[in-house]
Amino acid sequence: MGAMTNPTAGSALTRPDGTPVRVLVVDDEQMLTDLLSMALRMEGWDVRAAASGYEALEGVKEFEPDALVLDIMMPDLDGMAVLQRLRQQQNQVPVLFLTAKDAVSDRVAGLTAGGDDYVTKPFSLEEVVARLRALMRRSGTALAAEPEPILRVGDLSLNEDSHEVIRDGDEIELTATEFELLRFLMRNPRRVVSKAQILDRVWNYDFGGRSSVVELYISYLRKKLDAGREPLIHTVRGVGYMIKAPQ
């Protein structure tokens, strides 16, 4: 996983009564629950962890979380079964699933039913935080202290919560990876970022450091954002890439 930063500081989420939001993290890998718990506490959230499906059900009863981070593959009761039991009890807590890449294709429809979301391992901690914020805001379990976090460069805007990307009034559909790449560029406007920095932040070394994948995704973004318009994304030869508004 890449380095953790805290881009959302200053727009803290709280419960409607002003107390910190509560998140229950459920995974049988303790190192992972420790990492996630640390990242979520950096947001000022109240976090508890559970190591099994049955512990998760107990934790929901005692802790009454505002969101659940739930691994699908667990030794006793898997994540889908935990969700099923919660929904049968009329508990509508938002659930963010953690899933291995090879388990995604046949489960996506089931995972996203009812407004729930998922991230695939390996993932960045920032991505989990962003998805949880969006889930809790959509469900109304948490309120933001400030307006929606929107990044802007020229006539391009990116909403970090709703994942909407708009250029000159036109909505642009991006894949999850294209969105992460654009978000990284837009958080660093007029600053040259290297391929190594992009690989670390967007792919977390998942591609073994192959810089050709960065070039490929930059070309995808250019086709969607810059085709027929003044270019926003610029190549700085031998150094990397930069996003800046046309002069």
N, C-alpha and C positions, 0 to 999 in steps of 0.2 A: 504494500500500500504506500502511496505517496505521502509526502509530508502533510501534516494537518495544519491548516490555517483556520482563522475564525472570521470568515467574510461577513457573517451576519451579526457580528457584535453591534449593539446599538439599536437593533430592531428585535428586541427580545420578545418571545412569545410567552404569554401567561394564560392561566385559566381565566374565565370571566370574572372570578372574584379577586383577581390580582395575584394569586399564589402561583409558584412555578408549575409549569406543566409536568406531568408524570409520564415516564416512559418505562415500560418493562421490556428488557432485552432477553430473548430466549434462544440459547444455542448450547449444544453440549461441548463445544470447544471453548475452554475457559479463557484462552489467550484472546480469542475473538471477542468474547463478551467483555473482557477487561478493556480492550481497545475501544470498542463501541461505547461502553459506559463512560470512559474518560472523555471521548469526543462529545458526547451528549451533555455531560456535566459542564463542559466548557461553554455550552450555550446557556448555562444557568438553570438547566432542567433537573428535576428530581428523578433519579434513575435507580432502578433495581434490576437484578439479574436472576434468571432461572436457568437450570441446566437440563430440563426435560419437559415433555408435554404436560405431565401431571403437575409438575411444579408450576408451570405456566398458568394452569387453571386455578391453582391455589393462590398464586400471586395476583391474578386478576381480581379474585374475590376480596383479598385483604387490602391490596394496594389501590384498586380502582384507577388504573392508568388511563391517560388520555390517548395513548397510542401503544401499539405492540410491535416490536421487531422480532420476527418469528422465523426461525430456521425451518425449512420444510422437512429435511431429513434428520430425524431424531430416533434414538433407539427404542423408546417406549411408545409414545403417541406422536405421530408426525404432525407437522404444522397444519395441514389441511384438516385433519381430524380435530385438532384443537379449535380451529376456526368454526368448524361445523357445530361443535358442542356449545361454543359461545353464542353462535347465532340462534341455536335452538333455545338457549336461555334468554333470548331477546337482548343479548348484549351486542351493541353495534360499534364497539371500540374499533377505530381504524387500525388495519393490520398492514405492515410492510413485510413482505416475505423475503427471506434470503434463500437463494436457490443456486445449485450448481448449473453451469452452462448446459450440460447435456440433459438436464431435466426441464429445460425451459419450454421447448417447442410444443409438447403435448399438454402443458399446464397453463399456458398463458391465458387462455380463455377463462379457465376456472379461477386463476389468481386475480384477474382484474374484475371479475364479477362483483357487483356491489360496491364499487369504488375503491377496492383495495389495490395495492401496488406491489411491485417486486423489484429487487436488484439482484444481479447475478454475481457470484464470486468468480474472480477477485473483484472487489469494488473499492472505490475511494471513500474515505470517511466523510468527506465533504458531500458526496452524492447522497449518502444515507441521511445526513442532516437535512439537506435540501428537500429530499422526498418526504421526510417526516414532517417538516414544516408545512409543505403543501398539503399533505394529507390532513393534518390537524386543522389547518385553516379552512379547507374545503368542508370538513365535517362540522365545523363550528365549535369544536371542543377547545380551541385556543384562539386568542385574539393577539394581533400584533400591536406593538406600541407605536409603530410608525407605518407609513404607507407601504404598499407592495414594493419589494426591491426590484427596481427596473434599471438596467444598464443601458446607456445611450451612447452611440457614436454617430454623429451626423444625423441622417434620417433613419438610422437603424435603431430599434429598441429590442431588448431581450428581457422578458419577465422571468426571474429566477424561480418563482413559485409556480406559476401556471405553465411555464415552458413555452409561452407564446413568443414568436419572433416576427417582427413587423418591419418592413422597409418601405418607406414612402407610401404608407397606407396599405400595402399588400402583405398579407400573412404568408410566411414562408415555412413550409413543412420541413423539419430536420429530423434525422435519426438521432438516437440518444448520444451516439459518439460525436456526430457533427455538432450537436448542441453543446456538449462539454467542451469541444475544441473552440467554438465561437465564444462561449462564456469566458474561457481562459484568455483569449485574445482581448475581449472587451473589458476584462478587469485590468488589463495592462495597455490602455490606449496610448498610441504614439511611443510605445516602448518596444524595442526589438526583442523577441523571445526566440531562443534557439530551439532546434529540433529536439535536443536532449531534454530541455525544460518541458516542452510539450509532451514528449513521451512519458516523462515522470508524472506530470499532472493529469494528463488525459487517459493514458493507458496503464499507468502504474507498473511499467515494465512487462505488461502482459504479452507484448509482442517481442520480447527479447531484445529490445533496443534497436529494432530495425527502423532506420530513419525514412525508408521509402514509404512506409505507411503514413507518415506525416504528410509527405508530398501528395499522396493520393487523396487524403481527406481535405487538404487545403484546396485541391482542384475541385472536389465535390462542392465545397463551400462557395468557391468562386462562381461556379455554374449557377448556384441557387441565389446568391446574393448580388453578384456583380454583373451578370449577363445583361447587356443592354443598358447598363447604368454606369455612372462614375465609379471606378473601383475603390473599394474600402480596404481590401487586403493587399498588402504590398510585400514583395520578396526583397530582402536585403541580402544580396549575393554573398555567399560564404559565411553568413551570420545567422539568418533565420527569417522570421516573418513579423509584420507589424500591421495593426489595424489603425487607420486614422481617417477622419472626415475629409472629403475633398476640399481643397482651398477655395 
